[in-house]
Amino acid sequence: MSRSMQDHSNHHSLGGSRGGLFLSSLIALLAMTSAQAQQAQGVPSLVVNIIIDQLRSDYMDAFTPLYGQGGFQRLKEQGRFYSQAEYPFSSPDKASAVACLMTGTSPYDNGIPGTHWLDRQTLRPVFCVDDDKYPGILTDEKSSPRALAVSTIGDELKVSSDGASLVYSIAPTREAAVLAAGHAGNGAFWLDDWTGRWVTTCYYDAYPAWATEYDSQQSLPSRIDDLQWKPLDDAVTDFRYFVAGGGKAKPFVHKFKSNRKFREFKATALVNDEVNRFAKLTIEKAGLGTDAVTDMLTITYYAGAYDHQSAMQYGMEMQDTYARLDRQLADLFSFVEEKVGMDKTLFVVTSTGYADSEEMMDLSRYRIPTGVFSITKAQALLGMYLIAVYGQGNYVDTAIDNQIYLNLKLIENRSLNLAEVLDRCSAFLIQLSGVKDVYTSQRLSLGAWTPGISKLRNAYNPKCSGDILIQVSPGWVLKNEDTQEQSLSRESYMSFPLFFLGADIVPEKVRIPVTIDQVAPTISQALRIRAPNACPQAPLNY
């Protein structure tokens, strides 16, 4: 009898009960190991956040005939598609939108109410990611996420992996790149306005060798003089969506030759190709998604109007932007699918939820109520009014956008009651033409849950925002005569989508409205990590 047969015979001689017990234990152990393996496999190897600046549902749906099968159509057919997403605060811009998406909370808590605000010490505007302590690499801009007051998804991922996860952010603009990379990210890269190079800040890891090689061989500055933007194909040229000004009679051609050519380029559909080139390089060279530790990459695309002008004026360009965006998404999906695997990747795709520019048309021609509200004049009138009430003094520091900053030190030194001063300011300003309502800092804080005020309160930050917020009447133009900035006030609802695609995602279209602060806890749940530390929302079920 062979040794194996003897062993087999001896095993049976141990008795059926012990053998059965051993076999049951072995099966249970194997089942437990299998379950743990399945659980580990259920966590994505890579999360790719795609933030599309100014993506709109109406445009996305209207330009469907221009799409292929691998971009928007794939998102709609293979992804979980929330058709009615919105931000939980009023008037989002690029900075506040990215901060909300990454932190899972509103400006009131995350510290980023907008792209800029007033520094009360210097009375000068502050850019949201400016930081003199951290010089730029290949750029003069000094940047860090210092103003971001809470943790991000990427931060929590780094903490949960003891720093092993890789977290990168790539965007055309500085604020989107830095805020998306968060406090603990490995790198934030953006295109410099003046050189067109991919740059970063020394706050993060050193500029990688593979980025230096790319910069020397394939950088945008070496190619931009030969680039031109024209319609992708005849389908774009022949398509007509805009009723008025629906594209030029002849196909457009834009070249980049001026002294602001890189800034102009960054507000075209072509910038997304540059983002894709650098994103794919980062995935490949940094080895994102190639091991058992989950990594994260946040990418920002541009879907706004050409050179921040009116979409009505450049209708064909807008059509082409969406047609190209569809191909750019498909290109990225295919690349990640090949390098990492769609089953190991969680894609999250959404919008910044605002429109950069509105057509400055003369509504009075159509007898629609309109006018120009000058925040500069309102500031001056308010200052004179407060002098009449409280005596000589510079009671108003300055105004930014639709917000007025009071001289709080003077008010304190005069032993004035701040609540009374704010009430008087509100009562005075509400009488000015073009003012729909006036919200003081105290009204926003005390009336947070009053219907209609909640979103305004969420957009407000006690440390950054002004003391008085003026809500300009719809149809009126808000103008700052010092900076010559102006914007048309609109309160129309702008629909935009939210997609989840990839690992463990069951395709479904959900029409129930959702808010973007639910994205961070949803990703956190998928990664089995803690949600960002100021995130109050429950995750979406998918």
Number of C-alpha atoms within 10 A of each C-alpha: 6 7 8 9 10 10 12 11 11 11 13 11 10 10 10 11 9 12 14 11 11 12 12 12 12 12 12 12 12 12 12 12 12 12 12 12 11 11 10 14 14 16 22 27 26 31 26 20 22 20 26 21 23 22 24 22 18 12 16 18 11 14 20 14 11 18 18 14 12 17 21 23 15 16 23 19 14 18 24 21 22 21 19 17 23 24 26 23 25 19 18 23 18 21 26 27 30 25 29 31 27 29 33 30 29 31 28 20 21 25 25 29 30 22 18 20 22 22 14 18 6 8 13 13 15 16 17 25 24 19 19 11 11 15 18 18 18 14 18 12 18 18 25 28 20 17 16 21 16 21 21 31 30 32 23 22 28 23 15 15 14 9 16 13 25 23 27 29 27 29 30 26 20 26 24 28 27 33 30 34 28 29 22 23 26 20 25 31 29 24 25 21 18 14 16 21 21 26 22 29 26 17 24 21 13 12 19 12 10 14 19 13 11 16 16 13 10 13 18 20 15 13 9 16 12 10 14 15 16 18 19 15 13 10 15 23 20 10 16 17 16 17 9 10 15 19 24 13 9 8 15 15 10 14 15 17 14 9 9 12 17 22 20 19 23 24 19 22 27 20 21 25 18 18 23 21 14 22 21 17 15 19 21 17 13 14 14 25 25 17 12 13 17 23 26 26 26 24 24 27 28 27 26 26 25 23 13 15 15 18 23 19 18 19 22 28 30 27 30 25 24 27 26 24 24 23 18 21 22 19 17 18 21 16 17 21 15 10 15 21 20 21 18 22 25 25 25 21 20 25 30 27 27 23 20 16 15 16 12 12 9 12 13 11 8 7 8 11 13 18 18 17 21 18 24 21 13 18 21 13 16 20 19 17 16 19 14 11 10 13 11 11 15 14 23 19 15 20 25 19 18 18 22 24 20 23 16 16 10 14 17 11 8 11 9 13 10 13 13 10 17 19 15 15 20 19 13 16 20 16 12 12 15 23 17 14 15 20 23 20 19 16 16 24 17 11 15 16 12 11 8 10 18 18 19 18 26 22 25 27 21 17 14 20 25 23 20 23 23 22 18 23 22 17 22 21 20 25 20 20 12 10 9 7 10 18 18 21 16 14 12 7 9 16 18 23 22 24 23 27 25 23 22 18 15 14 18 16 15 13 11 9 12 19 18 25 26 22 27 27 26 20 24 18 17 18 22 15 17 17 28 22 16 16 24 14 17 15 17 14 6 12
